[in-house]
Amino acid sequence: MSFDRGEPKTFARYRDVVHSSSCQVFSNQRMECRSLLVPVLNQQISPEEPLSLDYGFLMDFPQCFQI
């Protein structure tokens, strides 16, 4: 996964495809991130059978925090 040292982002990895969304930093205590859109084609989603995905944040030191 590549990393741009610009704004922080959230990411989700589903079936080896990484999706990301931008975050806006307001202060060192407040950051807001847009919800991620992870396309799921022709798959039923239910609370009884949730999808498995990896998720997290891309920030200043990505090598320390990514899975």
PQR file of N, CA, C, O and H, with PARSE charges and radii, in Angstrom:
ATOM      1  N   MET A   1       0.851  -1.165   0.000 -0.4000 1.5000
ATOM      2  CA  MET A   1       0.000   0.000   0.000 -0.0000 2.0000
ATOM      3  C   MET A   1       0.900   1.232   0.000  0.5500 1.7000
ATOM      4  O   MET A   1       1.805   1.339   0.827 -0.5500 1.4000
ATOM      5  N   SER A   2       0.660   2.143  -0.905 -0.4000 1.5000
ATOM      6  CA  SER A   2       1.473   3.354  -0.950 -0.0000 2.0000
ATOM      7  C   SER A   2       0.884   4.397  -0.009  0.5500 1.7000
ATOM      8  O   SER A   2      -0.287   4.334   0.363 -0.5500 1.4000
ATOM      9  H   SER A   2      -0.076   2.056  -1.577  0.4000 1.0000
ATOM     10  N   PHE A   3       1.733   5.365   0.368 -0.4000 1.5000
ATOM     11  CA  PHE A   3       1.301   6.375   1.317 -0.0000 2.0000
ATOM     12  C   PHE A   3       1.758   7.739   0.852  0.5500 1.7000
ATOM     13  O   PHE A   3       2.931   7.937   0.537 -0.5500 1.4000
ATOM     14  H   PHE A   3       2.685   5.416   0.066  0.4000 1.0000
ATOM     15  N   ASP A   4       0.837   8.672   0.810 -0.4000 1.5000
ATOM     16  CA  ASP A   4       1.121  10.067   0.500 -0.0000 2.0000
ATOM     17  C   ASP A   4       1.219  10.812   1.821  0.5500 1.7000
ATOM     18  O   ASP A   4       0.292  10.742   2.628 -0.5500 1.4000
ATOM     19  H   ASP A   4      -0.116   8.511   1.066  0.4000 1.0000
ATOM     20  N   ARG A   5       2.305  11.518   2.064 -0.4000 1.5000
ATOM     21  CA  ARG A   5       2.504  12.198   3.346 -0.0000 2.0000
ATOM     22  C   ARG A   5       1.613  13.422   3.510  0.5500 1.7000
ATOM     23  O   ARG A   5       1.873  14.247   4.386 -0.5500 1.4000
ATOM     24  H   ARG A   5       3.058  11.575   1.409  0.4000 1.0000
ATOM     25  N   GLY A   6       0.571  13.566   2.697 -0.4000 1.5000
ATOM     26  CA  GLY A   6      -0.367  14.671   2.836 -0.0000 2.0000
ATOM     27  C   GLY A   6      -1.336  14.424   3.959  0.5500 1.7000
ATOM     28  O   GLY A   6      -0.935  14.046   5.060 -0.5500 1.4000
ATOM     29  H   GLY A   6       0.360  12.896   1.985  0.4000 1.0000
ATOM     30  N   GLU A   7      -2.599  14.630   3.697 -0.4000 1.5000
ATOM     31  CA  GLU A   7      -3.625  14.516   4.736 -0.0000 2.0000
ATOM     32  C   GLU A   7      -3.805  13.076   5.214  0.5500 1.7000
ATOM     33  O   GLU A   7      -3.579  12.137   4.451 -0.5500 1.4000
ATOM     34  H   GLU A   7      -2.925  14.937   2.803  0.4000 1.0000
ATOM     35  N   PRO A   8      -4.212  12.899   6.472 -0.5600 1.5000
ATOM     36  CA  PRO A   8      -4.477  11.549   6.975  0.2800 2.0000
ATOM     37  C   PRO A   8      -5.710  10.960   6.294  0.5500 1.7000
ATOM     38  O   PRO A   8      -6.573  11.685   5.800 -0.5500 1.4000
ATOM     39  N   LYS A   9      -5.771   9.644   6.281 -0.4000 1.5000
ATOM     40  CA  LYS A   9      -6.882   8.942   5.638 -0.0000 2.0000
ATOM     41  C   LYS A   9      -7.259   7.717   6.457  0.5500 1.7000
ATOM     42  O   LYS A   9      -6.464   7.212   7.250 -0.5500 1.4000
ATOM     43  H   LYS A   9      -5.069   9.055   6.683  0.4000 1.0000
ATOM     44  N   THR A  10      -8.479   7.249   6.254 -0.4000 1.5000
ATOM     45  CA  THR A  10      -8.879   5.946   6.764 -0.0000 2.0000
ATOM     46  C   THR A  10      -8.725   4.972   5.602  0.5500 1.7000
ATOM     47  O   THR A  10      -8.767   5.370   4.438 -0.5500 1.4000
ATOM     48  H   THR A  10      -9.125   7.659   5.609  0.4000 1.0000
ATOM     49  N   PHE A  11      -8.550   3.702   5.924 -0.4000 1.5000
ATOM     50  CA  PHE A  11      -8.483   2.714   4.849 -0.0000 2.0000
ATOM     51  C   PHE A  11      -9.186   1.437   5.288  0.5500 1.7000
ATOM     52  O   PHE A  11      -9.301   1.141   6.478 -0.5500 1.4000
ATOM     53  H   PHE A  11      -8.516   3.379   6.870  0.4000 1.0000
ATOM     54  N   ALA A  12      -9.647   0.701   4.301 -0.4000 1.5000
ATOM     55  CA  ALA A  12     -10.213  -0.624   4.531 -0.0000 2.0000
ATOM     56  C   ALA A  12      -9.706  -1.523   3.412  0.5500 1.7000
ATOM     57  O   ALA A  12      -9.706  -1.140   2.242 -0.5500 1.4000
ATOM     58  H   ALA A  12      -9.554   0.942   3.335  0.4000 1.0000
ATOM     59  N   ARG A  13      -9.276  -2.723   3.786 -0.4000 1.5000
ATOM     60  CA  ARG A  13      -8.796  -3.695   2.801 -0.0000 2.0000
ATOM     61  C   ARG A  13      -9.808  -4.844   2.778  0.5500 1.7000
ATOM     62  O   ARG A  13     -10.034  -5.509   3.789 -0.5500 1.4000
ATOM     63  H   ARG A  13      -9.277  -3.035   4.736  0.4000 1.0000
ATOM     64  N   TYR A  14     -10.409  -5.061   1.615 -0.4000 1.5000
ATOM     65  CA  TYR A  14     -11.382  -6.128   1.446 -0.0000 2.0000
ATOM     66  C   TYR A  14     -11.022  -6.914   0.195  0.5500 1.7000
ATOM     67  O   TYR A  14     -10.946  -6.359  -0.901 -0.5500 1.4000
ATOM     68  H   TYR A  14     -10.225  -4.521   0.794  0.4000 1.0000
ATOM     69  N   ARG A  15     -10.801  -8.208   0.370 -0.4000 1.5000
ATOM     70  CA  ARG A  15     -10.397  -9.088  -0.737 -0.0000 2.0000
ATOM     71  C   ARG A  15      -9.179  -8.539  -1.465  0.5500 1.7000
ATOM     72  O   ARG A  15      -9.147  -8.506  -2.695 -0.5500 1.4000
ATOM     73  H   ARG A  15     -10.863  -8.659   1.261  0.4000 1.0000
ATOM     74  N   ASP A  16      -8.181  -8.111  -0.708 -0.4000 1.5000
ATOM     75  CA  ASP A  16      -6.904  -7.604  -1.213 -0.0000 2.0000
ATOM     76  C   ASP A  16      -7.007  -6.312  -2.024  0.5500 1.7000
ATOM     77  O   ASP A  16      -6.073  -5.965  -2.745 -0.5500 1.4000
ATOM     78  H   ASP A  16      -8.207  -8.138   0.291  0.4000 1.0000
ATOM     79  N   VAL A  17      -8.126  -5.599  -1.917 -0.4000 1.5000
ATOM     80  CA  VAL A  17      -8.271  -4.293  -2.554 -0.0000 2.0000
ATOM     81  C   VAL A  17      -8.385  -3.257  -1.443  0.5500 1.7000
ATOM     82  O   VAL A  17      -9.186  -3.419  -0.523 -0.5500 1.4000
ATOM     83  H   VAL A  17      -8.886  -5.882  -1.331  0.4000 1.0000
ATOM     84  N   VAL A  18      -7.588  -2.193  -1.524 -0.4000 1.5000
ATOM     85  CA  VAL A  18      -7.572  -1.150  -0.499 -0.0000 2.0000
ATOM     86  C   VAL A  18      -8.437   0.018  -0.951  0.5500 1.7000
ATOM     87  O   VAL A  18      -8.296   0.521  -2.066 -0.5500 1.4000
ATOM     88  H   VAL A  18      -6.937  -2.061  -2.272  0.4000 1.0000
ATOM     89  N   HIS A  19      -9.336   0.440  -0.066 -0.4000 1.5000
ATOM     90  CA  HIS A  19     -10.191   1.604  -0.292 -0.0000 2.0000
ATOM     91  C   HIS A  19      -9.819   2.627   0.772  0.5500 1.7000
ATOM     92  O   HIS A  19      -9.552   2.261   1.916 -0.5500 1.4000
ATOM     93  H   HIS A  19      -9.451   0.032   0.839  0.4000 1.0000
ATOM     94  N   SER A  20      -9.799   3.922   0.402 -0.4000 1.5000
ATOM     95  CA  SER A  20      -9.436   4.938   1.388 -0.0000 2.0000
ATOM     96  C   SER A  20     -10.355   6.147   1.287  0.5500 1.7000
ATOM     97  O   SER A  20     -11.036   6.356   0.283 -0.5500 1.4000
ATOM     98  H   SER A  20     -10.015   4.220  -0.528  0.4000 1.0000
ATOM     99  N   SER A  21     -10.352   6.930   2.350 -0.4000 1.5000
ATOM    100  CA  SER A  21     -11.164   8.133   2.424 -0.0000 2.0000
ATOM    101  C   SER A  21     -10.389   9.188   3.214  0.5500 1.7000
ATOM    102  O   SER A  21      -9.667   8.867   4.157 -0.5500 1.4000
ATOM    103  H   SER A  21      -9.799   6.760   3.166  0.4000 1.0000
ATOM    104  N   SER A  22     -10.548  10.440   2.819 -0.4000 1.5000
ATOM    105  CA  SER A  22      -9.812  11.541   3.443 -0.0000 2.0000
ATOM    106  C   SER A  22     -10.346  11.894   4.825  0.5500 1.7000
ATOM    107  O   SER A  22     -11.515  11.676   5.142 -0.5500 1.4000
ATOM    108  H   SER A  22     -11.135  10.701   2.052  0.4000 1.0000
ATOM    109  N   CYS A  23      -9.442  12.450   5.639 -0.4000 1.5000
ATOM    110  CA  CYS A  23      -9.791  12.973   6.961 -0.0000 2.0000
ATOM    111  C   CYS A  23      -9.398  14.445   7.005  0.5500 1.7000
ATOM    112  O   CYS A  23      -8.458  14.867   6.332 -0.5500 1.4000
ATOM    113  H   CYS A  23      -8.492  12.628   5.382  0.4000 1.0000
ATOM    114  N   GLN A  24     -10.112  15.207   7.789 -0.4000 1.5000
ATOM    115  CA  GLN A  24      -9.786  16.612   7.977 -0.0000 2.0000
ATOM    116  C   GLN A  24      -9.358  16.808   9.424  0.5500 1.7000
ATOM    117  O   GLN A  24     -10.088  16.446  10.346 -0.5500 1.4000
ATOM    118  H   GLN A  24     -10.876  14.865   8.337  0.4000 1.0000
ATOM    119  N   VAL A  25      -8.176  17.381   9.622 -0.4000 1.5000
ATOM    120  CA  VAL A  25      -7.641  17.623  10.960 -0.0000 2.0000
ATOM    121  C   VAL A  25      -7.997  19.037  11.385  0.5500 1.7000
ATOM    122  O   VAL A  25      -7.700  20.005  10.685 -0.5500 1.4000
ATOM    123  H   VAL A  25      -7.583  17.675   8.872  0.4000 1.0000
ATOM    124  N   PHE A  26      -8.646  19.143  12.554 -0.4000 1.5000
ATOM    125  CA  PHE A  26      -9.028  20.442  13.097 -0.0000 2.0000
ATOM    126  C   PHE A  26      -8.074  20.886  14.193  0.5500 1.7000
ATOM    127  O   PHE A  26      -7.848  22.083  14.367 -0.5500 1.4000
ATOM    128  H   PHE A  26      -8.887  18.357  13.123  0.4000 1.0000
ATOM    129  N   SER A  27      -7.516  19.944  14.927 -0.4000 1.5000
ATOM    130  CA  SER A  27      -6.568  20.250  15.997 -0.0000 2.0000
ATOM    131  C   SER A  27      -5.843  18.951  16.343  0.5500 1.7000
ATOM    132  O   SER A  27      -6.080  17.920  15.713 -0.5500 1.4000
ATOM    133  H   SER A  27      -7.700  18.972  14.785  0.4000 1.0000
ATOM    134  N   ASN A  28      -4.952  18.999  17.350 -0.4000 1.5000
ATOM    135  CA  ASN A  28      -4.259  17.773  17.744 -0.0000 2.0000
ATOM    136  C   ASN A  28      -5.165  16.841  18.547  0.5500 1.7000
ATOM    137  O   ASN A  28      -4.741  15.761  18.956 -0.5500 1.4000
ATOM    138  H   ASN A  28      -4.760  19.836  17.862  0.4000 1.0000
ATOM    139  N   GLN A  29      -6.421  17.261  18.776 -0.4000 1.5000
ATOM    140  CA  GLN A  29      -7.388  16.417  19.499 -0.0000 2.0000
ATOM    141  C   GLN A  29      -8.633  16.087  18.675  0.5500 1.7000
ATOM    142  O   GLN A  29      -9.459  15.282  19.105 -0.5500 1.4000
ATOM    143  H   GLN A  29      -6.767  18.138  18.444  0.4000 1.0000
ATOM    144  N   ARG A  30      -8.777  16.695  17.501 -0.4000 1.5000
ATOM    145  CA  ARG A  30      -9.999  16.478  16.718 -0.0000 2.0000
ATOM    146  C   ARG A  30      -9.682  16.250  15.250  0.5500 1.7000
ATOM    147  O   ARG A  30      -8.994  17.049  14.614 -0.5500 1.4000
ATOM    148  H   ARG A  30      -8.105  17.348  17.152  0.4000 1.0000
ATOM    149  N   MET A  31     -10.198  15.142  14.722 -0.4000 1.5000
ATOM    150  CA  MET A  31     -10.053  14.804  13.311 -0.0000 2.0000
ATOM    151  C   MET A  31     -11.371  14.178  12.871  0.5500 1.7000
ATOM    152  O   MET A  31     -11.932  13.350  13.589 -0.5500 1.4000
ATOM    153  H   MET A  31     -10.756  14.493  15.238  0.4000 1.0000
ATOM    154  N   GLU A  32     -11.870  14.565  11.699 -0.4000 1.5000
ATOM    155  CA  GLU A  32     -13.096  13.980  11.161 -0.0000 2.0000
ATOM    156  C   GLU A  32     -12.770  13.287   9.849  0.5500 1.7000
ATOM    157  O   GLU A  32     -12.048  13.821   9.007 -0.5500 1.4000
ATOM    158  H   GLU A  32     -11.415  15.237  11.116  0.4000 1.0000
ATOM    159  N   CYS A  33     -13.319  12.084   9.694 -0.4000 1.5000
ATOM    160  CA  CYS A  33     -13.065  11.279   8.500 -0.0000 2.0000
ATOM    161  C   CYS A  33     -14.381  10.911   7.840  0.5500 1.7000
ATOM    162  O   CYS A  33     -15.369  10.624   8.517 -0.5500 1.4000
ATOM    163  H   CYS A  33     -13.905  11.651  10.378  0.4000 1.0000
ATOM    164  N   ARG A  34     -14.389  10.920   6.525 -0.4000 1.5000
ATOM    165  CA  ARG A  34     -15.580  10.508   5.784 -0.0000 2.0000
ATOM    166  C   ARG A  34     -15.710   8.990   5.839  0.5500 1.7000
ATOM    167  O   ARG A  34     -14.710   8.276   5.910 -0.5500 1.4000
ATOM    168  H   ARG A  34     -13.587  11.153   5.975  0.4000 1.0000
ATOM    169  N   SER A  35     -16.915   8.518   5.806 -0.4000 1.5000
ATOM    170  CA  SER A  35     -17.165   7.073   5.804 -0.0000 2.0000
ATOM    171  C   SER A  35     -16.612   6.456   4.529  0.5500 1.7000
ATOM    172  O   SER A  35     -16.636   7.064   3.459 -0.5500 1.4000
ATOM    173  H   SER A  35     -17.728   9.098   5.748  0.4000 1.0000
ATOM    174  N   LEU A  36     -16.117   5.243   4.669 -0.4000 1.5000
ATOM    175  CA  LEU A  36     -15.565   4.529   3.517 -0.0000 2.0000
ATOM    176  C   LEU A  36     -16.673   3.859   2.724  0.5500 1.7000
ATOM    177  O   LEU A  36     -17.669   3.401   3.284 -0.5500 1.4000
ATOM    178  H   LEU A  36     -16.097   4.749   5.538  0.4000 1.0000
ATOM    179  N   LEU A  37     -16.486   3.809   1.420 -0.4000 1.5000
ATOM    180  CA  LEU A  37     -17.366   3.053   0.553 -0.0000 2.0000
ATOM    181  C   LEU A  37     -16.581   1.835   0.083  0.5500 1.7000
ATOM    182  O   LEU A  37     -15.575   1.973  -0.613 -0.5500 1.4000
ATOM    183  H   LEU A  37     -15.677   4.181   0.966  0.4000 1.0000
ATOM    184  N   VAL A  38     -17.031   0.662   0.455 -0.4000 1.5000
ATOM    185  CA  VAL A  38     -16.387  -0.589   0.033 -0.0000 2.0000
ATOM    186  C   VAL A  38     -17.394  -1.335  -0.828  0.5500 1.7000
ATOM    187  O   VAL A  38     -18.353  -1.907  -0.308 -0.5500 1.4000
ATOM    188  H   VAL A  38     -17.848   0.550   1.020  0.4000 1.0000
ATOM    189  N   PRO A  39     -17.185  -1.336  -2.152 -0.5600 1.5000
ATOM    190  CA  PRO A  39     -18.140  -2.001  -3.033  0.2800 2.0000
ATOM    191  C   PRO A  39     -18.162  -3.517  -2.809  0.5500 1.7000
ATOM    192  O   PRO A  39     -17.120  -4.171  -2.758 -0.5500 1.4000
ATOM    193  N   VAL A  40     -19.356  -4.043  -2.679 -0.4000 1.5000
ATOM    194  CA  VAL A  40     -19.552  -5.477  -2.498 -0.0000 2.0000
ATOM    195  C   VAL A  40     -20.555  -5.912  -3.566  0.5500 1.7000
ATOM    196  O   VAL A  40     -21.748  -5.623  -3.471 -0.5500 1.4000
ATOM    197  H   VAL A  40     -20.202  -3.512  -2.719  0.4000 1.0000
ATOM    198  N   LEU A  41     -20.056  -6.602  -4.567 -0.4000 1.5000
ATOM    199  CA  LEU A  41     -20.904  -6.992  -5.688 -0.0000 2.0000
ATOM    200  C   LEU A  41     -21.490  -8.381  -5.483  0.5500 1.7000
ATOM    201  O   LEU A  41     -20.782  -9.328  -5.141 -0.5500 1.4000
ATOM    202  H   LEU A  41     -19.087  -6.837  -4.644  0.4000 1.0000
ATOM    203  N   ASN A  42     -22.785  -8.481  -5.697 -0.4000 1.5000
ATOM    204  CA  ASN A  42     -23.481  -9.773  -5.676 -0.0000 2.0000
ATOM    205  C   ASN A  42     -23.226 -10.574  -4.406  0.5500 1.7000
ATOM    206  O   ASN A  42     -23.041 -11.790  -4.462 -0.5500 1.4000
ATOM    207  H   ASN A  42     -23.360  -7.711  -5.976  0.4000 1.0000
ATOM    208  N   GLN A  43     -23.216  -9.898  -3.268 -0.4000 1.5000
ATOM    209  CA  GLN A  43     -23.000 -10.591  -2.004 -0.0000 2.0000
ATOM    210  C   GLN A  43     -24.049 -10.162  -1.009  0.5500 1.7000
ATOM    211  O   GLN A  43     -24.347  -8.974  -0.889 -0.5500 1.4000
ATOM    212  H   GLN A  43     -23.366  -8.911  -3.223  0.4000 1.0000
ATOM    213  N   GLN A  44     -24.611 -11.114  -0.295 -0.4000 1.5000
ATOM    214  CA  GLN A  44     -25.578 -10.808   0.745 -0.0000 2.0000
ATOM    215  C   GLN A  44     -24.821 -10.412   2.021  0.5500 1.7000
ATOM    216  O   GLN A  44     -23.862 -11.077   2.413 -0.5500 1.4000
ATOM    217  H   GLN A  44     -24.369 -12.080  -0.393  0.4000 1.0000
ATOM    218  N   ILE A  45     -25.261  -9.328   2.660 -0.4000 1.5000
ATOM    219  CA  ILE A  45     -24.646  -8.873   3.902 -0.0000 2.0000
ATOM    220  C   ILE A  45     -25.724  -8.894   4.982  0.5500 1.7000
ATOM    221  O   ILE A  45     -26.822  -8.372   4.792 -0.5500 1.4000
ATOM    222  H   ILE A  45     -26.040  -8.788   2.341  0.4000 1.0000
ATOM    223  N   SER A  46     -25.395  -9.501   6.105 -0.4000 1.5000
ATOM    224  CA  SER A  46     -26.355  -9.549   7.206 -0.0000 2.0000
ATOM    225  C   SER A  46     -25.596  -9.506   8.533  0.5500 1.7000
ATOM    226  O   SER A  46     -24.406  -9.819   8.567 -0.5500 1.4000
ATOM    227  H   SER A  46     -24.503  -9.925   6.260  0.4000 1.0000
ATOM    228  N   PRO A  47     -26.260  -9.124   9.621 -0.5600 1.5000
ATOM    229  CA  PRO A  47     -25.602  -9.117  10.935  0.2800 2.0000
ATOM    230  C   PRO A  47     -25.142 -10.514  11.363  0.5500 1.7000
ATOM    231  O   PRO A  47     -24.175 -10.649  12.113 -0.5500 1.4000
ATOM    232  N   GLU A  48     -25.828 -11.536  10.889 -0.4000 1.5000
ATOM    233  CA  GLU A  48     -25.456 -12.902  11.241 -0.0000 2.0000
ATOM    234  C   GLU A  48     -24.219 -13.383  10.493  0.5500 1.7000
ATOM    235  O   GLU A  48     -23.496 -14.257  10.972 -0.5500 1.4000
ATOM    236  H   GLU A  48     -26.613 -11.426  10.280  0.4000 1.0000
ATOM    237  N   GLU A  49     -23.980 -12.808   9.315 -0.4000 1.5000
ATOM    238  CA  GLU A  49     -22.813 -13.186   8.505 -0.0000 2.0000
ATOM    239  C   GLU A  49     -22.090 -11.928   8.022  0.5500 1.7000
ATOM    240  O   GLU A  49     -22.164 -11.594   6.839 -0.5500 1.4000
ATOM    241  H   GLU A  49     -24.568 -12.098   8.926  0.4000 1.0000
ATOM    242  N   PRO A  50     -21.388 -11.221   8.924 -0.5600 1.5000
ATOM    243  CA  PRO A  50     -20.711  -9.984   8.533  0.2800 2.0000
ATOM    244  C   PRO A  50     -19.508 -10.257   7.623  0.5500 1.7000
ATOM    245  O   PRO A  50     -18.965 -11.361   7.606 -0.5500 1.4000
ATOM    246  N   LEU A  51     -19.110  -9.238   6.876 -0.4000 1.5000
ATOM    247  CA  LEU A  51     -17.922  -9.339   6.025 -0.0000 2.0000
ATOM    248  C   LEU A  51     -16.682  -9.107   6.869  0.5500 1.7000
ATOM    249  O   LEU A  51     -16.706  -8.341   7.833 -0.5500 1.4000
ATOM    250  H   LEU A  51     -19.551  -8.341   6.890  0.4000 1.0000
ATOM    251  N   SER A  52     -15.609  -9.769   6.503 -0.4000 1.5000
ATOM    252  CA  SER A  52     -14.337  -9.592   7.193 -0.0000 2.0000
ATOM    253  C   SER A  52     -13.470  -8.632   6.387  0.5500 1.7000
ATOM    254  O   SER A  52     -13.242  -8.841   5.196 -0.5500 1.4000
ATOM    255  H   SER A  52     -15.589 -10.391   5.720  0.4000 1.0000
ATOM    256  N   LEU A  53     -12.989  -7.578   7.043 -0.4000 1.5000
ATOM    257  CA  LEU A  53     -12.066  -6.656   6.381 -0.0000 2.0000
ATOM    258  C   LEU A  53     -11.110  -6.071   7.400  0.5500 1.7000
ATOM    259  O   LEU A  53     -11.398  -6.035   8.596 -0.5500 1.4000
ATOM    260  H   LEU A  53     -13.175  -7.408   8.011  0.4000 1.0000
ATOM    261  N   ASP A  54      -9.968  -5.613   6.909 -0.4000 1.5000
ATOM    262  CA  ASP A  54      -8.985  -4.919   7.739 -0.0000 2.0000
ATOM    263  C   ASP A  54      -9.215  -3.432   7.554  0.5500 1.7000
ATOM    264  O   ASP A  54      -9.535  -2.988   6.451 -0.5500 1.4000
ATOM    265  H   ASP A  54      -9.734  -5.642   5.937  0.4000 1.0000
ATOM    266  N   TYR A  55      -9.057  -2.651   8.622 -0.4000 1.5000
ATOM    267  CA  TYR A  55      -9.255  -1.215   8.504 -0.0000 2.0000
ATOM    268  C   TYR A  55      -8.335  -0.483   9.474  0.5500 1.7000
ATOM    269  O   TYR A  55      -7.819  -1.073  10.423 -0.5500 1.4000
ATOM    270  H   TYR A  55      -8.797  -3.012   9.518  0.4000 1.0000
ATOM    271  N   GLY A  56      -8.137   0.803   9.224 -0.4000 1.5000
ATOM    272  CA  GLY A  56      -7.281   1.593  10.092 -0.0000 2.0000
ATOM    273  C   GLY A  56      -7.093   2.993   9.551  0.5500 1.7000
ATOM    274  O   GLY A  56      -7.890   3.478   8.748 -0.5500 1.4000
ATOM    275  H   GLY A  56      -8.556   1.282   8.453  0.4000 1.0000
ATOM    276  N   PHE A  57      -6.032   3.635  10.001 -0.4000 1.5000
ATOM    277  CA  PHE A  57      -5.712   5.003   9.604 -0.0000 2.0000
ATOM    278  C   PHE A  57      -4.359   5.050   8.925  0.5500 1.7000
ATOM    279  O   PHE A  57      -3.443   4.318   9.300 -0.5500 1.4000
ATOM    280  H   PHE A  57      -5.385   3.241  10.653  0.4000 1.0000
ATOM    281  N   LEU A  58      -4.231   5.907   7.928 -0.4000 1.5000
ATOM    282  CA  LEU A  58      -2.944   6.231   7.310 -0.0000 2.0000
ATOM    283  C   LEU A  58      -2.581   7.620   7.823  0.5500 1.7000
ATOM    284  O   LEU A  58      -3.279   8.599   7.560 -0.5500 1.4000
ATOM    285  H   LEU A  58      -4.974   6.501   7.623  0.4000 1.0000
ATOM    286  N   MET A  59      -1.459   7.684   8.570 -0.4000 1.5000
ATOM    287  CA  MET A  59      -1.079   8.952   9.164 -0.0000 2.0000
ATOM    288  C   MET A  59       0.405   9.220   8.913  0.5500 1.7000
ATOM    289  O   MET A  59       0.960   8.712   7.939 -0.5500 1.4000
ATOM    290  H   MET A  59      -0.892   6.888   8.783  0.4000 1.0000
ATOM    291  N   ASP A  60       1.048   9.998   9.760 -0.4000 1.5000
ATOM    292  CA  ASP A  60       2.431  10.425   9.547 -0.0000 2.0000
ATOM    293  C   ASP A  60       3.436   9.283   9.500  0.5500 1.7000
ATOM    294  O   ASP A  60       4.414   9.364   8.757 -0.5500 1.4000
ATOM    295  H   ASP A  60       0.597  10.411  10.551  0.4000 1.0000
ATOM    296  N   PHE A  61       3.223   8.223  10.271 -0.4000 1.5000
ATOM    297  CA  PHE A  61       4.196   7.141  10.339 -0.0000 2.0000
ATOM    298  C   PHE A  61       3.523   5.819   9.967  0.5500 1.7000
ATOM    299  O   PHE A  61       3.287   4.983  10.838 -0.5500 1.4000
ATOM    300  H   PHE A  61       2.428   8.157  10.874  0.4000 1.0000
ATOM    301  N   PRO A  62       3.212   5.621   8.681 -0.5600 1.5000
ATOM    302  CA  PRO A  62       2.399   4.458   8.296  0.2800 2.0000
ATOM    303  C   PRO A  62       3.052   3.114   8.557  0.5500 1.7000
ATOM    304  O   PRO A  62       2.345   2.147   8.840 -0.5500 1.4000
ATOM    305  N   GLN A  63       4.367   3.012   8.476 -0.4000 1.5000
ATOM    306  CA  GLN A  63       5.017   1.726   8.647 -0.0000 2.0000
ATOM    307  C   GLN A  63       4.854   1.202  10.070  0.5500 1.7000
ATOM    308  O   GLN A  63       4.896  -0.008  10.288 -0.5500 1.4000
ATOM    309  H   GLN A  63       4.942   3.798   8.247  0.4000 1.0000
ATOM    310  N   CYS A  64       4.670   2.089  11.034 -0.4000 1.5000
ATOM    311  CA  CYS A  64       4.533   1.674  12.420 -0.0000 2.0000
ATOM    312  C   CYS A  64       3.153   1.139  12.736  0.5500 1.7000
ATOM    313  O   CYS A  64       3.004   0.352  13.671 -0.5500 1.4000
ATOM    314  H   CYS A  64       4.635   3.072  10.857  0.4000 1.0000
ATOM    315  N   PHE A  65       2.126   1.547  11.977 -0.4000 1.5000
ATOM    316  CA  PHE A  65       0.754   1.265  12.387 -0.0000 2.0000
ATOM    317  C   PHE A  65      -0.050   0.400  11.449  0.5500 1.7000
ATOM    318  O   PHE A  65      -1.125  -0.058  11.834 -0.5500 1.4000
ATOM    319  H   PHE A  65       2.247   2.187  11.218  0.4000 1.0000
ATOM    320  N   GLN A  66       0.409   0.151  10.241 -0.4000 1.5000
ATOM    321  CA  GLN A  66      -0.360  -0.658   9.319 -0.0000 2.0000
ATOM    322  C   GLN A  66      -0.178  -2.131   9.603  0.5500 1.7000
ATOM    323  O   GLN A  66       0.859  -2.565  10.104 -0.5500 1.4000
ATOM    324  H   GLN A  66       1.282   0.523   9.928  0.4000 1.0000
ATOM    325  N   ILE A  67      -1.205  -2.890   9.273 -0.4000 1.5000
ATOM    326  CA  ILE A  67      -1.160  -4.351   9.448 -0.0000 2.0000
ATOM    327  C   ILE A  67      -0.334  -4.944   8.318  0.5500 1.7000
ATOM    328  O   ILE A  67      -0.157  -6.160   8.255 -0.5500 1.4000
ATOM    329  H   ILE A  67      -2.047  -2.538   8.866  0.4000 1.0000
TER
END
